[in-house]
Each structure stands twice: as C-alpha cells, then as structure tokens.
Amino acid sequence: MAEYKSSPVSLHRSAEDLYKKLTNLAGLKEAISGIPADQIPEDKLHLLDEIIVEGDSITIPGGPTGPITLTRAECVEPSSVSYKGVNTPVPLTLTAQIQSTGADSCEVTVCVDIKVPAMLKPMLNGPMEKMVNEVAGHLRSLQ
C-alpha cells in the first residue's frame, strides 16, 4: 500500500461539526455544490454536477478507469471518517483525520491508502500528493 497524506489544514469549525458534515453524504453533496466556482478549474466544473450520492456511498466521475464509488467505512466520532473504494481498479481508502484544536476549530489531514504496484509509485507520487492537498484545501469551503 502507498499512503499519501495532505498537509494539515486548519478550519474554523469544531471537530464534531466537521465529522457530522463528512458523514452526512446528502449534506456533503449539498456542500460540494456550494464550493465557489472560482476555486475549481473551469474544465472540471461539470464534474461537480455528475457526482451521485446514494445512501452511504458517493460516486465520482472518473477518467480512463470510469467512475469511482466510495462507501462509508470506518468512522470514529469525531476524529476519523473513512471511505473505501468499491469496484475500483486498485484497492483504496480515503480518510479524513480530524484533530480538535479548540471549541470552534480543528485541523484535518486527508489520507489516501492505495494498493499499487511498486513500479507505478514514482508516477503516482506527484499527482496523488497534489490531489490529497487539494481535497484538504477544499474542506475550507464546506458551509
């Protein structure tokens, strides 16, 4: 497994509030649609409309491998929310690690654990690091 971790991101909301936001997928879909358009590359804006939320899973439009479905997996209130890839080309887990830093503030680190062949790791390192940092940064936009 390769692990990719974002830098910690400080948020002005309690750890409990962020945990509830990340485990409520219907609310998360609503929050995603509220991300300001100027924070998303113009060529990717249409992807937000294609996100499908059903029960405890979220399906994100994909590239050459097709859509990726993530299902809520292990959640530990209020410190960790994990989603596991379903029918993905390689096993993967996306986790938000939440650390309370005060009554109305917290820090979140986004981690992706992905099982890839060793020879592919050097090609994935840059794009995966960028992706986890972007996901963590977009958590600031959640209303």
DRENZA-20407 format. One line per 5 residues: their letters; for each residue x, z, y of N, C-alpha, C. Coordinates in nm, 2 decimals, m for minus. Example, Ala and Ser with C-alpha at 12.3 -4.5 7.8 and 13.67 -1.06 7.14 Angstrom:
2
AS = 1.32/0.78/m0.57/1.23/0.78/m0.45/1.32/0.78/m0.33  1.28/0.71/m0.22/1.37/0.71/m0.11/1.29/0.79/0.00
END
This chain:
143
MAEYK = 0.09/0.00/m0.12/0.00/0.00/0.00/0.09/0.00/0.12  0.05/m0.07/0.22/0.11/m0.07/0.35/0.02/0.00/0.45  0.08/0.09/0.53/0.00/0.16/0.63/0.04/0.12/0.77  m0.07/0.09/0.85/m0.05/0.05/0.99/m0.12/0.15/1.07  m0.05/0.21/1.17/m0.11/0.32/1.25/m0.10/0.28/1.39
SSPVS = m0.21/0.31/1.47/m0.20/0.29/1.61/m0.13/0.40/1.68  m0.10/0.38/1.80/m0.06/0.49/1.88/m0.18/0.58/1.91  m0.16/0.71/1.93/m0.28/0.79/1.96/m0.34/0.75/2.10  m0.47/0.75/2.10/m0.54/0.72/2.22/m0.63/0.84/2.27  m0.61/0.88/2.39/m0.69/0.99/2.45/m0.82/0.94/2.50
LHRSA = m0.93/1.02/2.46/m1.06/0.98/2.50/m1.12/1.10/2.57  m1.21/1.07/2.67/m1.28/1.18/2.74/m1.42/1.20/2.68  m1.41/1.25/2.55/m1.53/1.29/2.48/m1.49/1.39/2.37  m1.58/1.47/2.33/m1.54/1.57/2.22/m1.52/1.50/2.09  m1.44/1.56/2.01/m1.42/1.51/1.87/m1.55/1.50/1.79
EDLYK = m1.64/1.59/1.81/m1.77/1.59/1.74/m1.85/1.47/1.79  m1.85/1.44/1.92/m1.92/1.33/1.97/m1.87/1.20/1.92  m1.74/1.18/1.92/m1.68/1.06/1.86/m1.71/1.04/1.72  m1.70/1.15/1.64/m1.73/1.15/1.50/m1.87/1.10/1.47  m1.96/1.15/1.55/m2.10/1.11/1.53/m2.12/0.96/1.57
KLTNL = m2.05/0.92/1.67/m2.06/0.78/1.72/m2.00/0.68/1.61  m1.89/0.72/1.54/m1.83/0.64/1.44/m1.90/0.64/1.31  m1.98/0.74/1.28/m2.05/0.75/1.15/m2.19/0.69/1.17  m2.24/0.67/1.29/m2.38/0.62/1.31/m2.36/0.47/1.33  m2.37/0.39/1.22/m2.34/0.25/1.24/m2.44/0.17/1.33
AGLKE = m2.56/0.21/1.33/m2.66/0.15/1.42/m2.62/0.17/1.56  m2.58/0.29/1.59/m2.53/0.32/1.73/m2.40/0.25/1.75  m2.31/0.24/1.65/m2.18/0.17/1.67/m2.21/0.02/1.70  m2.30/m0.04/1.64/m2.33/m0.18/1.67/m2.38/m0.19/1.82  m2.46/m0.10/1.86/m2.50/m0.10/2.00/m2.39/m0.08/2.09
AISGI = m2.30/0.01/2.06/m2.18/0.04/2.14/m2.09/m0.08/2.15  m2.07/m0.15/2.03/m1.99/m0.27/2.03/m2.04/m0.38/2.13  m2.17/m0.39/2.13/m2.23/m0.49/2.21/m2.22/m0.45/2.36  m2.19/m0.32/2.39/m2.17/m0.28/2.52/m2.03/m0.29/2.57  m1.93/m0.34/2.49/m1.79/m0.35/2.53/m1.79/m0.45/2.65
PADQI = m1.73/m0.42/2.76/m1.73/m0.52/2.87/m1.66/m0.65/2.83  m1.72/m0.76/2.86/m1.67/m0.89/2.83/m1.53/m0.92/2.87  m1.49/m0.86/2.98/m1.36/m0.88/3.04/m1.25/m0.82/2.95  m1.29/m0.73/2.85/m1.19/m0.67/2.77/m1.17/m0.74/2.63  m1.24/m0.86/2.62/m1.24/m0.93/2.49/m1.20/m1.08/2.53
PEDKL = m1.10/m1.13/2.45/m1.07/m1.27/2.48/m1.19/m1.36/2.47  m1.20/m1.46/2.56/m1.32/m1.54/2.57/m1.35/m1.61/2.44  m1.24/m1.65/2.37/m1.26/m1.73/2.24/m1.31/m1.64/2.13  m1.32/m1.50/2.15/m1.36/m1.41/2.05/m1.50/m1.35/2.08  m1.55/m1.37/2.20/m1.68/m1.31/2.24/m1.79/m1.34/2.14
HLLDE = m1.80/m1.46/2.09/m1.91/m1.49/2.00/m1.90/m1.41/1.87  m1.78/m1.36/1.83/m1.77/m1.28/1.71/m1.85/m1.15/1.72  m1.87/m1.09/1.84/m1.94/m0.97/1.85/m2.09/m0.99/1.81  m2.14/m1.11/1.84/m2.28/m1.14/1.81/m2.30/m1.16/1.66  m2.19/m1.19/1.59/m2.20/m1.21/1.44/m2.18/m1.09/1.35
IIVEG = m2.16/m0.98/1.41/m2.14/m0.85/1.34/m2.28/m0.81/1.28  m2.28/m0.78/1.15/m2.40/m0.74/1.08/m2.39/m0.59/1.04  m2.49/m0.51/1.07/m2.49/m0.37/1.04/m2.61/m0.35/0.94  m2.58/m0.30/0.82/m2.69/m0.27/0.72/m2.66/m0.14/0.66  m2.74/m0.04/0.68/m2.72/0.09/0.62/m2.59/0.15/0.65
DSITI = m2.50/0.17/0.55/m2.37/0.23/0.56/m2.26/0.13/0.57  m2.29/0.00/0.59/m2.19/m0.10/0.59/m2.20/m0.18/0.72  m2.08/m0.24/0.75/m2.07/m0.33/0.87/m2.00/m0.45/0.82  m2.05/m0.57/0.85/m1.98/m0.70/0.81/m1.93/m0.77/0.93  m1.80/m0.80/0.93/m1.74/m0.86/1.05/m1.70/m1.00/1.01
PGGPT = m1.73/m1.10/1.10/m1.70/m1.23/1.06/m1.55/m1.25/1.05  m1.51/m1.32/0.95/m1.36/m1.33/0.92/m1.31/m1.47/0.95  m1.18/m1.48/0.92/m1.12/m1.61/0.94/m1.12/m1.69/0.81  m1.00/m1.73/0.76/m0.99/m1.81/0.64/m1.05/m1.74/0.52  m1.05/m1.61/0.51/m1.09/m1.54/0.39/m1.24/m1.51/0.40
GPITL = m1.31/m1.54/0.51/m1.45/m1.52/0.52/m1.48/m1.38/0.58  m1.60/m1.34/0.58/m1.64/m1.21/0.64/m1.58/m1.10/0.56  m1.56/m0.99/0.64/m1.51/m0.86/0.58/m1.62/m0.76/0.59  m1.66/m0.70/0.48/m1.75/m0.59/0.48/m1.68/m0.46/0.46  m1.71/m0.36/0.55/m1.66/m0.23/0.54/m1.78/m0.13/0.51
TRAEC = m1.76/m0.05/0.41/m1.86/0.05/0.38/m1.81/0.19/0.41  m1.89/0.28/0.47/m1.85/0.41/0.50/m1.80/0.48/0.37  m1.69/0.54/0.37/m1.63/0.60/0.26/m1.62/0.75/0.29  m1.50/0.80/0.29/m1.48/0.95/0.30/m1.48/0.98/0.45  m1.57/1.08/0.49/m1.58/1.13/0.62/m1.57/1.28/0.62
VEPSS = m1.48/1.33/0.71/m1.46/1.48/0.72/m1.49/1.52/0.86  m1.61/1.58/0.88/m1.65/1.61/1.02/m1.57/1.72/1.08  m1.52/1.71/1.20/m1.52/1.60/1.29/m1.39/1.53/1.30  m1.31/1.53/1.19/m1.17/1.49/1.20/m1.13/1.35/1.15  m1.22/1.30/1.06/m1.18/1.17/1.00/m1.30/1.09/0.96
VSYKG = m1.30/0.96/0.99/m1.40/0.87/0.94/m1.33/0.75/0.88  m1.37/0.72/0.75/m1.30/0.61/0.68/m1.41/0.51/0.63  m1.36/0.38/0.64/m1.44/0.27/0.58/m1.36/0.20/0.49  m1.41/0.16/0.37/m1.34/0.09/0.27/m1.39/m0.05/0.26  m1.30/m0.14/0.24/m1.33/m0.29/0.23/m1.40/m0.31/0.10
VNTPV = m1.51/m0.39/0.10/m1.58/m0.43/m0.02/m1.57/m0.58/m0.04  m1.53/m0.62/m0.16/m1.51/m0.76/m0.19/m1.41/m0.83/m0.10  m1.31/m0.75/m0.05/m1.21/m0.81/0.03/m1.10/m0.87/m0.05  m1.02/m0.97/0.00/m0.92/m1.03/m0.08/m0.81/m0.93/m0.13  m0.79/m0.83/m0.05/m0.70/m0.72/m0.09/m0.76/m0.59/m0.06
PLTLT = m0.74/m0.48/m0.14/m0.80/m0.35/m0.11/m0.75/m0.30/0.03  m0.85/m0.25/0.11/m0.81/m0.20/0.24/m0.90/m0.08/0.27  m0.85/0.01/0.36/m0.93/0.12/0.41/m0.89/0.13/0.56  m1.00/0.15/0.64/m0.98/0.17/0.78/m1.02/0.31/0.81  m0.94/0.38/0.88/m0.96/0.53/0.91/m0.94/0.56/1.05
AQIQS = m1.03/0.64/1.11/m1.01/0.69/1.24/m0.98/0.84/1.23  m0.86/0.88/1.26/m0.82/1.02/1.26/m0.84/1.08/1.40  m0.93/1.18/1.40/m0.97/1.24/1.53/m0.92/1.38/1.55  m0.85/1.41/1.66/m0.79/1.54/1.69/m0.85/1.59/1.82  m0.92/1.70/1.81/m0.97/1.76/1.93/m0.86/1.81/2.02
TGADS = m0.87/1.78/2.15/m0.76/1.83/2.25/m0.83/1.92/2.36  m0.96/1.94/2.34/m1.03/2.02/2.44/m1.18/2.01/2.41  m1.26/2.08/2.49/m1.40/2.08/2.47/m1.46/1.94/2.49  m1.41/1.87/2.59/m1.46/1.73/2.61/m1.35/1.63/2.60  m1.26/1.65/2.52/m1.16/1.54/2.50/m1.10/1.55/2.36
CEVTV = m1.05/1.43/2.32/m0.99/1.42/2.18/m0.89/1.31/2.18  m0.82/1.30/2.08/m0.72/1.19/2.06/m0.76/1.12/1.92  m0.75/0.99/1.92/m0.78/0.92/1.80/m0.67/0.83/1.76  m0.64/0.82/1.63/m0.54/0.73/1.58/m0.61/0.65/1.47  m0.60/0.51/1.48/m0.66/0.42/1.38/m0.56/0.38/1.28
CVDIK = m0.59/0.39/1.15/m0.50/0.36/1.05/m0.57/0.26/0.96  m0.49/0.16/0.91/m0.53/0.07/0.81/m0.44/0.08/0.69  m0.49/0.11/0.57/m0.41/0.11/0.45/m0.45/m0.02/0.38  m0.36/m0.10/0.35/m0.39/m0.23/0.28/m0.29/m0.26/0.17  m0.34/m0.30/0.06/m0.25/m0.33/m0.05/m0.22/m0.48/m0.05
VPAML = m0.09/m0.51/m0.01/m0.04/m0.64/0.00/0.09/m0.65/m0.08  0.12/m0.77/m0.13/0.25/m0.79/m0.20/0.36/m0.77/m0.10  0.47/m0.71/m0.15/0.59/m0.68/m0.07/0.64/m0.80/0.02  0.63/m0.92/m0.04/0.68/m1.03/0.03/0.60/m1.07/0.15  0.47/m1.03/0.16/0.38/m1.06/0.27/0.39/m0.95/0.38
KPMLN = 0.45/m0.84/0.35/0.45/m0.73/0.45/0.52/m0.77/0.58  0.64/m0.84/0.58/0.70/m0.88/0.70/0.61/m0.97/0.79  0.53/m1.05/0.73/0.45/m1.14/0.81/0.33/m1.07/0.87  0.28/m0.96/0.80/0.17/m0.89/0.85/0.20/m0.78/0.95  0.32/m0.73/0.95/0.36/m0.61/1.03/0.31/m0.63/1.18
GPMEK = 0.35/m0.74/1.24/0.32/m0.76/1.38/0.17/m0.77/1.41  0.10/m0.86/1.34/m0.04/m0.88/1.36/m0.12/m0.75/1.33  m0.08/m0.68/1.23/m0.16/m0.56/1.19/m0.13/m0.44/1.29  m0.01/m0.43/1.34/0.02/m0.33/1.44/m0.06/m0.36/1.57  m0.07/m0.48/1.60/m0.14/m0.52/1.72/m0.29/m0.49/1.70
MVNEV = m0.35/m0.52/1.58/m0.49/m0.50/1.56/m0.53/m0.36/1.56  m0.45/m0.27/1.50/m0.49/m0.13/1.50/m0.48/m0.07/1.64  m0.38/m0.11/1.72/m0.37/m0.07/1.86/m0.49/m0.12/1.94  m0.53/m0.24/1.92/m0.65/m0.29/1.99/m0.78/m0.22/1.95  m0.79/m0.19/1.82/m0.92/m0.12/1.78/m0.92/0.02/1.84
AGHLR = m0.80/0.09/1.84/m0.80/0.22/1.90/m0.82/0.21/2.05  m0.77/0.11/2.12/m0.79/0.10/2.26/m0.94/0.07/2.29  m1.01/m0.01/2.21/m1.15/m0.04/2.23/m1.24/0.08/2.22  m1.19/0.19/2.15/m1.27/0.31/2.13/m1.30/0.37/2.27  m1.21/0.35/2.37/m1.24/0.40/2.50/m1.36/0.34/2.56
SLQ = m1.40/0.22/2.51/m1.52/0.16/2.57/m1.65/0.21/2.51  m1.65/0.28/2.40/m1.77/0.33/2.35/m1.85/0.42/2.45  m1.97/0.39/2.47/m2.05/0.46/2.56/m2.11/0.59/2.50
END
